[in-house]
């Protein structure tokens, strides 16, 4: 089971560390079937994924709600499966996915270049150390 208060606290810590303490995001936790539909609709990929981000600070209407960074959508089923496969707790996996999703909301992108991927990985580790006590936990 996903700890909502725990996610809320970690989200606040992450946003504060990124200098976004006056911004807000929404976090949606869903199952594999639901995230598969979103993944297909928005990315053209017809399978479940672990996390999707929907930035609100990009595009034509980005100035309508300047304090809203966007939405992070996480599949609890995929997160639980990945946690079990890698030998970490569900909370630790949720932290990894939350950080990954939030970094996409604030403009990080690991798919644009190897250098950008390295920058995102470094920031992911920094944030992970802030919200998780396990020093062996990998970034994503």
N, CA, C and O atoms as a GROMACS GRO file, in nm:
protein
  560
    1UNK      N    1   0.084  -0.118   0.000
    1UNK     CA    2   0.000   0.000   0.000
    1UNK      C    3   0.088   0.125   0.000
    1UNK      O    4   0.190   0.130   0.069
    2UNK      N    5   0.049   0.223  -0.077
    2UNK     CA    6   0.124   0.348  -0.091
    2UNK      C    7   0.083   0.442   0.022
    2UNK      O    8  -0.036   0.461   0.049
    3UNK      N    9   0.183   0.501   0.087
    3UNK     CA   10   0.160   0.594   0.196
    3UNK      C   11   0.138   0.735   0.142
    3UNK      O   12   0.233   0.800   0.099
    4UNK      N   13   0.013   0.780   0.144
    4UNK     CA   14  -0.018   0.914   0.095
    4UNK      C   15   0.050   1.023   0.177
    4UNK      O   16   0.108   1.115   0.118
    5UNK      N   17   0.045   1.018   0.311
    5UNK     CA   18   0.117   1.121   0.387
    5UNK      C   19   0.268   1.121   0.358
    5UNK      O   20   0.330   1.227   0.353
    6UNK      N   21   0.324   1.003   0.340
    6UNK     CA   22   0.466   0.993   0.309
    6UNK      C   23   0.499   1.056   0.175
    6UNK      O   24   0.598   1.128   0.162
    7UNK      N   25   0.416   1.030   0.074
    7UNK     CA   26   0.437   1.091  -0.058
    7UNK      C   27   0.423   1.242  -0.052
    7UNK      O   28   0.500   1.315  -0.114
    8UNK      N   29   0.326   1.289   0.024
    8UNK     CA   30   0.305   1.433   0.038
    8UNK      C   31   0.429   1.500   0.098
    8UNK      O   32   0.475   1.603   0.049
    9UNK      N   33   0.482   1.440   0.204
    9UNK     CA   34   0.600   1.496   0.269
    9UNK      C   35   0.720   1.496   0.175
    9UNK      O   36   0.793   1.595   0.166
   10UNK      N   37   0.741   1.385   0.106
   10UNK     CA   38   0.854   1.376   0.012
   10UNK      C   39   0.838   1.476  -0.102
   10UNK      O   40   0.936   1.536  -0.146
   11UNK      N   41   0.716   1.494  -0.149
   11UNK     CA   42   0.690   1.590  -0.256
   11UNK      C   43   0.728   1.730  -0.211
   11UNK      O   44   0.790   1.805  -0.286
   12UNK      N   45   0.689   1.766  -0.090
   12UNK     CA   46   0.724   1.899  -0.037
   12UNK      C   47   0.876   1.915  -0.028
   12UNK      O   48   0.930   2.020  -0.064
   13UNK      N   49   0.944   1.812   0.022
   13UNK     CA   50   1.090   1.819   0.033
   13UNK      C   51   1.155   1.835  -0.104
   13UNK      O   52   1.247   1.916  -0.121
   14UNK      N   53   1.108   1.760  -0.202
   14UNK     CA   54   1.164   1.765  -0.337
   14UNK      C   55   1.140   1.903  -0.399
   14UNK      O   56   1.232   1.964  -0.454
   15UNK      N   57   1.018   1.951  -0.391
   15UNK     CA   58   0.986   2.082  -0.449
   15UNK      C   59   1.066   2.193  -0.382
   15UNK      O   60   1.116   2.283  -0.450
   16UNK      N   61   1.079   2.188  -0.250
   16UNK     CA   62   1.159   2.288  -0.179
   16UNK      C   63   1.305   2.284  -0.224
   16UNK      O   64   1.366   2.389  -0.246
   17UNK      N   65   1.360   2.164  -0.238
   17UNK     CA   66   1.499   2.151  -0.281
   17UNK      C   67   1.521   2.203  -0.423
   17UNK      O   68   1.631   2.246  -0.458
   18UNK      N   69   1.417   2.200  -0.504
   18UNK     CA   70   1.425   2.248  -0.642
   18UNK      C   71   1.391   2.397  -0.652
   18UNK      O   72   1.389   2.453  -0.762
   19UNK      N   73   1.364   2.460  -0.538
   19UNK     CA   74   1.328   2.602  -0.540
   19UNK      C   75   1.186   2.627  -0.588
   19UNK      O   76   1.153   2.736  -0.634
   20UNK      N   77   1.103   2.526  -0.577
   20UNK     CA   78   0.964   2.534  -0.623
   20UNK      C   79   0.866   2.528  -0.505
   20UNK      O   80   0.759   2.470  -0.516
   21UNK      N   81   0.904   2.588  -0.393
   21UNK     CA   82   0.823   2.575  -0.272
   21UNK      C   83   0.690   2.650  -0.280
   21UNK      O   84   0.604   2.630  -0.195
   22UNK      N   85   0.672   2.734  -0.381
   22UNK     CA   86   0.543   2.802  -0.398
   22UNK      C   87   0.465   2.746  -0.516
   22UNK      O   88   0.370   2.808  -0.565
   23UNK      N   89   0.506   2.631  -0.562
   23UNK     CA   90   0.439   2.565  -0.674
   23UNK      C   91   0.361   2.444  -0.624
   23UNK      O   92   0.380   2.397  -0.512
   24UNK      N   93   0.275   2.395  -0.710
   24UNK     CA   94   0.201   2.274  -0.674
   24UNK      C   95   0.200   2.176  -0.790
   24UNK      O   96   0.216   2.213  -0.906
   25UNK      N   97   0.180   2.050  -0.754
   25UNK     CA   98   0.165   1.944  -0.853
   25UNK      C   99   0.050   1.855  -0.808
   25UNK      O  100   0.007   1.860  -0.692
   26UNK      N  101   0.002   1.776  -0.899
   26UNK     CA  102  -0.092   1.672  -0.859
   26UNK      C  103  -0.022   1.538  -0.881
   26UNK      O  104   0.054   1.521  -0.976
   27UNK      N  105  -0.050   1.446  -0.792
   27UNK     CA  106   0.004   1.311  -0.802
   27UNK      C  107  -0.114   1.216  -0.811
   27UNK      O  108  -0.203   1.216  -0.726
   28UNK      N  109  -0.113   1.136  -0.915
   28UNK     CA  110  -0.220   1.039  -0.937
   28UNK      C  111  -0.159   0.900  -0.930
   28UNK      O  112  -0.063   0.870  -1.001
   29UNK      N  113  -0.214   0.817  -0.845
   29UNK     CA  114  -0.171   0.678  -0.834
   29UNK      C  115  -0.279   0.592  -0.898
   29UNK      O  116  -0.396   0.602  -0.862
   30UNK      N  117  -0.239   0.509  -0.991
   30UNK     CA  118  -0.338   0.426  -1.061
   30UNK      C  119  -0.283   0.287  -1.085
   30UNK      O  120  -0.172   0.254  -1.044
   31UNK      N  121  -0.363   0.204  -1.152
   31UNK     CA  122  -0.320   0.068  -1.181
   31UNK      C  123  -0.264   0.059  -1.323
   31UNK      O  124  -0.264   0.157  -1.397
   32UNK      N  125  -0.216  -0.058  -1.359
   32UNK     CA  126  -0.152  -0.078  -1.489
   32UNK      C  127  -0.247  -0.054  -1.606
   32UNK      O  128  -0.207   0.003  -1.708
   33UNK      N  129  -0.372  -0.096  -1.594
   33UNK     CA  130  -0.468  -0.078  -1.704
   33UNK      C  131  -0.489   0.071  -1.732
   33UNK      O  132  -0.493   0.113  -1.847
   34UNK      N  133  -0.504   0.149  -1.627
   34UNK     CA  134  -0.528   0.292  -1.644
   34UNK      C  135  -0.406   0.362  -1.703
   34UNK      O  136  -0.420   0.445  -1.793
   35UNK      N  137  -0.288   0.331  -1.653
   35UNK     CA  138  -0.168   0.399  -1.704
   35UNK      C  139  -0.135   0.352  -1.845
   35UNK      O  140  -0.076   0.426  -1.924
   36UNK      N  141  -0.172   0.229  -1.878
   36UNK     CA  142  -0.154   0.180  -2.015
   36UNK      C  143  -0.235   0.266  -2.112
   36UNK      O  144  -0.187   0.301  -2.219
   37UNK      N  145  -0.358   0.299  -2.073
   37UNK     CA  146  -0.444   0.383  -2.157
   37UNK      C  147  -0.383   0.522  -2.177
   37UNK      O  148  -0.383   0.575  -2.288
   38UNK      N  149  -0.330   0.580  -2.070
   38UNK     CA  150  -0.265   0.711  -2.080
   38UNK      C  151  -0.139   0.703  -2.166
   38UNK      O  152  -0.115   0.790  -2.250
   39UNK      N  153  -0.061   0.600  -2.145
   39UNK     CA  154   0.063   0.582  -2.220
   39UNK      C  155   0.032   0.569  -2.370
   39UNK      O  156   0.104   0.623  -2.454
   40UNK      N  157  -0.074   0.498  -2.401
   40UNK     CA  158  -0.114   0.482  -2.541
   40UNK      C  159  -0.166   0.614  -2.598
   40UNK      O  160  -0.130   0.652  -2.709
   41UNK      N  161  -0.250   0.682  -2.522
   41UNK     CA  162  -0.310   0.807  -2.571
   41UNK      C  163  -0.208   0.918  -2.592
   41UNK      O  164  -0.215   0.991  -2.691
   42UNK      N  165  -0.114   0.932  -2.500
   42UNK     CA  166  -0.024   1.046  -2.503
   42UNK      C  167   0.114   1.016  -2.562
   42UNK      O  168   0.183   1.108  -2.606
   43UNK      N  169   0.154   0.888  -2.563
   43UNK     CA  170   0.288   0.856  -2.613
   43UNK      C  171   0.285   0.754  -2.727
   43UNK      O  172   0.388   0.726  -2.788
   44UNK      N  173   0.166   0.700  -2.755
   44UNK     CA  174   0.154   0.602  -2.862
   44UNK      C  175   0.217   0.468  -2.828
   44UNK      O  176   0.246   0.389  -2.918
   45UNK      N  177   0.238   0.442  -2.698
   45UNK     CA  178   0.297   0.316  -2.653
   45UNK      C  179   0.189   0.236  -2.583
   45UNK      O  180   0.135   0.279  -2.482
   46UNK      N  181   0.157   0.119  -2.637
   46UNK     CA  182   0.044   0.040  -2.589
   46UNK      C  183   0.084  -0.063  -2.483
   46UNK      O  184   0.065  -0.183  -2.501
   47UNK      N  185   0.141  -0.012  -2.373
   47UNK     CA  186   0.174  -0.099  -2.260
   47UNK      C  187   0.181  -0.012  -2.134
   47UNK      O  188   0.197   0.110  -2.142
   48UNK      N  189   0.170  -0.075  -2.019
   48UNK     CA  190   0.183   0.003  -1.895
   48UNK      C  191   0.325   0.057  -1.881
   48UNK      O  192   0.420   0.003  -1.937
   49UNK      N  193   0.337   0.163  -1.806
   49UNK     CA  194   0.466   0.219  -1.771
   49UNK      C  195   0.464   0.251  -1.622
   49UNK      O  196   0.359   0.240  -1.559
   50UNK      N  197   0.577   0.289  -1.566
   50UNK     CA  198   0.580   0.314  -1.422
   50UNK      C  199   0.541   0.456  -1.386
   50UNK      O  200   0.474   0.477  -1.284
   51UNK      N  201   0.582   0.556  -1.466
   51UNK     CA  202   0.551   0.695  -1.433
   51UNK      C  203   0.536   0.777  -1.562
   51UNK      O  204   0.608   0.757  -1.659
   52UNK      N  205   0.442   0.868  -1.559
   52UNK     CA  206   0.421   0.965  -1.666
   52UNK      C  207   0.416   1.104  -1.604
   52UNK      O  208   0.368   1.122  -1.492
   53UNK      N  209   0.465   1.202  -1.677
   53UNK     CA  210   0.459   1.340  -1.631
   53UNK      C  211   0.389   1.424  -1.736
   53UNK      O  212   0.409   1.406  -1.856
   54UNK      N  213   0.307   1.517  -1.688
   54UNK     CA  214   0.234   1.607  -1.776
   54UNK      C  215   0.261   1.750  -1.730
   54UNK      O  216   0.189   1.803  -1.646
   55UNK      N  217   0.366   1.813  -1.786
   55UNK     CA  218   0.403   1.948  -1.744
   55UNK      C  219   0.298   2.052  -1.785
   55UNK      O  220   0.240   2.044  -1.893
   56UNK      N  221   0.276   2.146  -1.698
   56UNK     CA  222   0.183   2.255  -1.726
   56UNK      C  223   0.256   2.387  -1.755
   56UNK      O  224   0.192   2.487  -1.785
   57UNK      N  225   0.388   2.386  -1.745
   57UNK     CA  226   0.466   2.508  -1.766
   57UNK      C  227   0.521   2.516  -1.909
   57UNK      O  228   0.610   2.596  -1.937
   58UNK      N  229   0.469   2.433  -1.996
   58UNK     CA  230   0.512   2.431  -2.136
   58UNK      C  231   0.392   2.458  -2.225
   58UNK      O  232   0.278   2.432  -2.186
   59UNK      N  233   0.417   2.508  -2.342
   59UNK     CA  234   0.313   2.522  -2.441
   59UNK      C  235   0.238   2.653  -2.436
   59UNK      O  236   0.271   2.745  -2.361
   60UNK      N  237   0.136   2.658  -2.518
   60UNK     CA  238   0.058   2.780  -2.543
   60UNK      C  239  -0.008   2.839  -2.419
   60UNK      O  240  -0.017   2.961  -2.407
   61UNK      N  241  -0.055   2.756  -2.329
   61UNK     CA  242  -0.131   2.805  -2.214
   61UNK      C  243  -0.054   2.799  -2.083
   61UNK      O  244  -0.114   2.795  -1.976
   62UNK      N  245   0.078   2.798  -2.090
   62UNK     CA  246   0.160   2.782  -1.970
   62UNK      C  247   0.147   2.899  -1.873
   62UNK      O  248   0.177   2.883  -1.755
   63UNK      N  249   0.103   3.014  -1.919
   63UNK     CA  250   0.093   3.131  -1.832
   63UNK      C  251  -0.039   3.139  -1.757
   63UNK      O  252  -0.057   3.228  -1.674
   64UNK      N  253  -0.132   3.049  -1.784
   64UNK     CA  254  -0.263   3.055  -1.719
   64UNK      C  255  -0.253   3.025  -1.570
   64UNK      O  256  -0.314   3.094  -1.488
   65UNK      N  257  -0.176   2.923  -1.534
   65UNK     CA  258  -0.158   2.886  -1.393
   65UNK      C  259  -0.009   2.873  -1.365
   65UNK      O  260   0.043   2.761  -1.361
   66UNK      N  261   0.059   2.985  -1.344
   66UNK     CA  262   0.205   2.980  -1.329
   66UNK      C  263   0.255   2.902  -1.208
   66UNK      O  264   0.370   2.860  -1.206
   67UNK      N  265   0.173   2.882  -1.107
   67UNK     CA  266   0.216   2.807  -0.989
   67UNK      C  267   0.195   2.657  -1.001
   67UNK      O  268   0.238   2.582  -0.913
   68UNK      N  269   0.130   2.613  -1.107
   68UNK     CA  270   0.100   2.471  -1.124
   68UNK      C  271   0.204   2.408  -1.216
   68UNK      O  272   0.209   2.438  -1.335
   69UNK      N  273   0.288   2.320  -1.160
   69UNK     CA  274   0.392   2.255  -1.240
   69UNK      C  275   0.336   2.147  -1.332
   69UNK      O  276   0.384   2.129  -1.443
   70UNK      N  277   0.234   2.074  -1.284
   70UNK     CA  278   0.175   1.969  -1.366
   70UNK      C  279   0.137   1.847  -1.286
   70UNK      O  280   0.119   1.853  -1.164
   71UNK      N  281   0.125   1.735  -1.356
   71UNK     CA  282   0.078   1.610  -1.298
   71UNK      C  283   0.185   1.502  -1.309
   71UNK      O  284   0.253   1.490  -1.411
   72UNK      N  285   0.198   1.424  -1.203
   72UNK     CA  286   0.281   1.303  -1.204
   72UNK      C  287   0.186   1.186  -1.182
   72UNK      O  288   0.112   1.183  -1.084
   73UNK      N  289   0.189   1.091  -1.273
   73UNK     CA  290   0.102   0.974  -1.268
   73UNK      C  291   0.190   0.851  -1.250
   73UNK      O  292   0.282   0.827  -1.328
   74UNK      N  293   0.161   0.773  -1.146
   74UNK     CA  294   0.242   0.656  -1.114
   74UNK      C  295   0.153   0.532  -1.109
   74UNK      O  296   0.044   0.536  -1.051
   75UNK      N  297   0.199   0.424  -1.169
   75UNK     CA  298   0.129   0.296  -1.157
   75UNK      C  299   0.178   0.225  -1.031
   75UNK      O  300   0.294   0.187  -1.021
   76UNK      N  301   0.089   0.208  -0.937
   76UNK     CA  302   0.124   0.137  -0.813
   76UNK      C  303   0.158  -0.009  -0.841
   76UNK      O  304   0.245  -0.066  -0.776
   77UNK      N  305   0.089  -0.069  -0.939
   77UNK     CA  306   0.116  -0.209  -0.972
   77UNK      C  307   0.257  -0.226  -1.028
   77UNK      O  308   0.332  -0.315  -0.985
   78UNK      N  309   0.293  -0.142  -1.122
   78UNK     CA  310   0.427  -0.150  -1.180
   78UNK      C  311   0.532  -0.118  -1.075
   78UNK      O  312   0.636  -0.185  -1.068
   79UNK      N  313   0.507  -0.016  -0.994
   79UNK     CA  314   0.602   0.021  -0.889
   79UNK      C  315   0.625  -0.095  -0.792
   79UNK      O  316   0.738  -0.124  -0.754
   80UNK      N  317   0.517  -0.162  -0.753
   80UNK     CA  318   0.529  -0.275  -0.660
   80UNK      C  319   0.608  -0.389  -0.724
   80UNK      O  320   0.692  -0.452  -0.659
   81UNK      N  321   0.580  -0.416  -0.849
   81UNK     CA  322   0.651  -0.523  -0.921
   81UNK      C  323   0.801  -0.489  -0.933
   81UNK      O  324   0.886  -0.575  -0.909
   82UNK      N  325   0.832  -0.366  -0.970
   82UNK     CA  326   0.971  -0.326  -0.984
   82UNK      C  327   1.044  -0.325  -0.850
   82UNK      O  328   1.161  -0.361  -0.843
   83UNK      N  329   0.975  -0.285  -0.745
   83UNK     CA  330   1.036  -0.287  -0.611
   83UNK      C  331   1.073  -0.429  -0.574
   83UNK      O  332   1.184  -0.455  -0.526
   84UNK      N  333   0.981  -0.522  -0.596
   84UNK     CA  334   1.008  -0.662  -0.563
   84UNK      C  335   1.123  -0.717  -0.647
   84UNK      O  336   1.210  -0.788  -0.596
   85UNK      N  337   1.124  -0.685  -0.776
   85UNK     CA  338   1.229  -0.735  -0.866
   85UNK      C  339   1.367  -0.683  -0.828
   85UNK      O  340   1.467  -0.752  -0.847
   86UNK      N  341   1.374  -0.562  -0.774
   86UNK     CA  342   1.504  -0.501  -0.742
   86UNK      C  343   1.539  -0.511  -0.594
   86UNK      O  344   1.646  -0.467  -0.552
   87UNK      N  345   1.450  -0.569  -0.514
   87UNK     CA  346   1.479  -0.589  -0.372
   87UNK      C  347   1.476  -0.463  -0.287
   87UNK      O  348   1.548  -0.452  -0.189
   88UNK      N  349   1.391  -0.368  -0.325
   88UNK     CA  350   1.374  -0.248  -0.246
   88UNK      C  351   1.230  -0.240  -0.197
   88UNK      O  352   1.145  -0.318  -0.241
   89UNK      N  353   1.202  -0.147  -0.108
   89UNK     CA  354   1.065  -0.133  -0.059
   89UNK      C  355   0.980  -0.056  -0.160
   89UNK      O  356   1.032   0.014  -0.247
   90UNK      N  357   0.849  -0.072  -0.148
   90UNK     CA  358   0.758   0.004  -0.234
   90UNK      C  359   0.776   0.154  -0.211
   90UNK      O  360   0.774   0.231  -0.307
   91UNK      N  361   0.794   0.196  -0.087
   91UNK     CA  362   0.816   0.339  -0.059
   91UNK      C  363   0.941   0.391  -0.129
   91UNK      O  364   0.941   0.502  -0.182
   92UNK      N  365   1.048   0.312  -0.130
   92UNK     CA  366   1.170   0.354  -0.198
   92UNK      C  367   1.147   0.366  -0.349
   92UNK      O  368   1.194   0.461  -0.412
   93UNK      N  369   1.076   0.270  -0.406
   93UNK     CA  370   1.048   0.276  -0.550
   93UNK      C  371   0.959   0.395  -0.582
   93UNK      O  372   0.979   0.463  -0.683
   94UNK      N  373   0.861   0.420  -0.498
   94UNK     CA  374   0.773   0.535  -0.520
   94UNK      C  375   0.854   0.664  -0.514
   94UNK      O  376   0.827   0.756  -0.592
   95UNK      N  377   0.952   0.673  -0.426
   95UNK     CA  378   1.038   0.792  -0.419
   95UNK      C  379   1.115   0.810  -0.549
   95UNK      O  380   1.123   0.920  -0.602
   96UNK      N  381   1.170   0.701  -0.601
   96UNK     CA  382   1.244   0.708  -0.727
   96UNK      C  383   1.153   0.760  -0.839
   96UNK      O  384   1.192   0.848  -0.916
   97UNK      N  385   1.034   0.705  -0.847
   97UNK     CA  386   0.941   0.744  -0.954
   97UNK      C  387   0.890   0.886  -0.936
   97UNK      O  388   0.876   0.960  -1.033
   98UNK      N  389   0.863   0.925  -0.813
   98UNK     CA  390   0.818   1.060  -0.783
   98UNK      C  391   0.925   1.162  -0.825
   98UNK      O  392   0.894   1.261  -0.890
   99UNK      N  393   1.048   1.136  -0.787
   99UNK     CA  394   1.159   1.226  -0.823
   99UNK      C  395   1.171   1.234  -0.975
   99UNK      O  396   1.184   1.343  -1.030
  100UNK      N  397   1.168   1.121  -1.041
  100UNK     CA  398   1.179   1.118  -1.187
  100UNK      C  399   1.069   1.202  -1.252
  100UNK      O  400   1.094   1.282  -1.341
  101UNK      N  401   0.946   1.181  -1.204
  101UNK     CA  402   0.834   1.255  -1.260
  101UNK      C  403   0.843   1.404  -1.235
  101UNK      O  404   0.817   1.484  -1.325
  102UNK      N  405   0.880   1.443  -1.114
  102UNK     CA  406   0.891   1.586  -1.082
  102UNK      C  407   1.003   1.651  -1.162
  102UNK      O  408   0.988   1.763  -1.209
  103UNK      N  409   1.115   1.582  -1.177
  103UNK     CA  410   1.224   1.640  -1.257
  103UNK      C  411   1.179   1.666  -1.400
  103UNK      O  412   1.220   1.766  -1.460
  104UNK      N  413   1.097   1.579  -1.456
  104UNK     CA  414   1.043   1.606  -1.590
  104UNK      C  415   0.954   1.731  -1.587
  104UNK      O  416   0.956   1.810  -1.682
  105UNK      N  417   0.877   1.749  -1.481
  105UNK     CA  418   0.790   1.867  -1.472
  105UNK      C  419   0.868   1.997  -1.471
  105UNK      O  420   0.821   2.098  -1.524
  106UNK      N  421   0.987   1.995  -1.412
  106UNK     CA  422   1.065   2.120  -1.403
  106UNK      C  423   1.168   2.133  -1.515
  106UNK      O  424   1.254   2.221  -1.510
  107UNK      N  425   1.160   2.047  -1.616
  107UNK     CA  426   1.240   2.067  -1.736
  107UNK      C  427   1.356   1.973  -1.760
  107UNK      O  428   1.424   1.985  -1.861
  108UNK      N  429   1.381   1.879  -1.669
  108UNK     CA  430   1.487   1.781  -1.694
  108UNK      C  431   1.438   1.679  -1.795
  108UNK      O  432   1.320   1.643  -1.796
  109UNK      N  433   1.529   1.631  -1.880
  109UNK     CA  434   1.491   1.531  -1.980
  109UNK      C  435   1.610   1.441  -2.010
  109UNK      O  436   1.712   1.488  -2.062
  110UNK      N  437   1.597   1.315  -1.979
  110UNK     CA  438   1.705   1.218  -2.000
  110UNK      C  439   1.708   1.164  -2.142
  110UNK      O  440   1.800   1.092  -2.179
  111UNK      N  441   1.608   1.198  -2.222
  111UNK     CA  442   1.600   1.143  -2.357
  111UNK      C  443   1.658   1.235  -2.464
  111UNK      O  444   1.670   1.194  -2.580
  112UNK      N  445   1.695   1.358  -2.429
  112UNK     CA  446   1.743   1.452  -2.529
  112UNK      C  447   1.890   1.431  -2.564
  112UNK      O  448   1.929   1.448  -2.680
  113UNK      N  449   1.971   1.395  -2.466
  113UNK     CA  450   2.113   1.369  -2.491
  113UNK      C  451   2.173   1.295  -2.372
  113UNK      O  452   2.114   1.290  -2.265
  114UNK      N  453   2.290   1.239  -2.394
  114UNK     CA  454   2.359   1.169  -2.286
  114UNK      C  455   2.399   1.267  -2.175
  114UNK      O  456   2.394   1.233  -2.057
  115UNK      N  457   2.438   1.387  -2.214
  115UNK     CA  458   2.475   1.489  -2.115
  115UNK      C  459   2.355   1.528  -2.030
  115UNK      O  460   2.367   1.542  -1.908
  116UNK      N  461   2.237   1.544  -2.093
  116UNK     CA  462   2.115   1.576  -2.018
  116UNK      C  463   2.077   1.461  -1.926
  116UNK      O  464   2.030   1.484  -1.814
  117UNK      N  465   2.096   1.339  -1.973
  117UNK     CA  466   2.068   1.221  -1.889
  117UNK      C  467   2.158   1.220  -1.766
  117UNK      O  468   2.113   1.188  -1.657
  118UNK      N  469   2.284   1.255  -1.784
  118UNK     CA  470   2.379   1.260  -1.672
  118UNK      C  471   2.339   1.367  -1.571
  118UNK      O  472   2.346   1.345  -1.450
  119UNK      N  473   2.296   1.483  -1.620
  119UNK     CA  474   2.252   1.592  -1.532
  119UNK      C  475   2.129   1.549  -1.452
  119UNK      O  476   2.120   1.574  -1.332
  120UNK      N  477   2.036   1.483  -1.520
  120UNK     CA  478   1.914   1.437  -1.452
  120UNK      C  479   1.946   1.330  -1.349
  120UNK      O  480   1.887   1.329  -1.241
  121UNK      N  481   2.037   1.240  -1.382
  121UNK     CA  482   2.075   1.135  -1.288
  121UNK      C  483   2.142   1.193  -1.163
  121UNK      O  484   2.114   1.150  -1.052
  122UNK      N  485   2.228   1.290  -1.183
  122UNK     CA  486   2.295   1.355  -1.070
  122UNK      C  487   2.193   1.422  -0.978
  122UNK      O  488   2.200   1.408  -0.856
  123UNK      N  489   2.099   1.494  -1.037
  123UNK     CA  490   1.996   1.562  -0.959
  123UNK      C  491   1.906   1.458  -0.890
  123UNK      O  492   1.861   1.479  -0.778
  124UNK      N  493   1.879   1.348  -0.958
  124UNK     CA  494   1.797   1.241  -0.899
  124UNK      C  495   1.862   1.186  -0.773
  124UNK      O  496   1.796   1.168  -0.670
  125UNK      N  497   1.992   1.158  -0.780
  125UNK     CA  498   2.066   1.109  -0.663
  125UNK      C  499   2.060   1.209  -0.549
  125UNK      O  500   2.037   1.172  -0.434
  126UNK      N  501   2.081   1.335  -0.581
  126UNK     CA  502   2.078   1.440  -0.479
  126UNK      C  503   1.943   1.442  -0.407
  126UNK      O  504   1.938   1.449  -0.284
  127UNK      N  505   1.836   1.436  -0.482
  127UNK     CA  506   1.702   1.440  -0.423
  127UNK      C  507   1.669   1.310  -0.350
  127UNK      O  508   1.603   1.312  -0.246
  128UNK      N  509   1.715   1.198  -0.403
  128UNK     CA  510   1.691   1.069  -0.340
  128UNK      C  511   1.756   1.064  -0.201
  128UNK      O  512   1.696   1.013  -0.107
  129UNK      N  513   1.876   1.118  -0.190
  129UNK     CA  514   1.945   1.120  -0.060
  129UNK      C  515   1.872   1.210   0.039
  129UNK      O  516   1.885   1.193   0.160
  130UNK      N  517   1.797   1.305  -0.012
  130UNK     CA  518   1.720   1.396   0.073
  130UNK      C  519   1.598   1.326   0.134
  130UNK      O  520   1.563   1.353   0.249
  131UNK      N  521   1.533   1.238   0.057
  131UNK     CA  522   1.406   1.180   0.102
  131UNK      C  523   1.415   1.034   0.147
  131UNK      O  524   1.321   0.983   0.209
  132UNK      N  525   1.525   0.967   0.118
  132UNK     CA  526   1.539   0.826   0.156
  132UNK      C  527   1.667   0.804   0.235
  132UNK      O  528   1.770   0.866   0.206
  133UNK      N  529   1.661   0.718   0.334
  133UNK     CA  530   1.778   0.693   0.420
  133UNK      C  531   1.868   0.581   0.369
  133UNK      O  532   1.981   0.568   0.416
  134UNK      N  533   1.822   0.503   0.274
  134UNK     CA  534   1.901   0.392   0.221
  134UNK      C  535   2.012   0.446   0.132
  134UNK      O  536   1.984   0.492   0.021
  135UNK      N  537   2.140   0.442   0.177
  135UNK     CA  538   2.249   0.499   0.098
  135UNK      C  539   2.282   0.419  -0.028
  135UNK      O  540   2.353   0.468  -0.116
  136UNK      N  541   2.232   0.297  -0.039
  136UNK     CA  542   2.259   0.212  -0.156
  136UNK      C  543   2.151   0.223  -0.263
  136UNK      O  544   2.161   0.159  -0.367
  137UNK      N  545   2.050   0.302  -0.238
  137UNK     CA  546   1.939   0.313  -0.331
  137UNK      C  547   1.982   0.389  -0.455
  137UNK      O  548   2.033   0.501  -0.446
  138UNK      N  549   1.962   0.328  -0.572
  138UNK     CA  550   2.001   0.388  -0.698
  138UNK      C  551   1.898   0.495  -0.740
  138UNK      O  552   1.787   0.502  -0.686
  139UNK      N  553   1.938   0.577  -0.834
  139UNK     CA  554   1.855   0.690  -0.873
  139UNK      C  555   1.726   0.649  -0.945
  139UNK      O  556   1.619   0.694  -0.904
  140UNK      N  557   1.731   0.568  -1.046
  140UNK     CA  558   1.606   0.532  -1.117
  140UNK      C  559   1.626   0.402  -1.186
  140UNK      O  560   1.534   0.352  -1.252
   0.00000   0.00000   0.00000
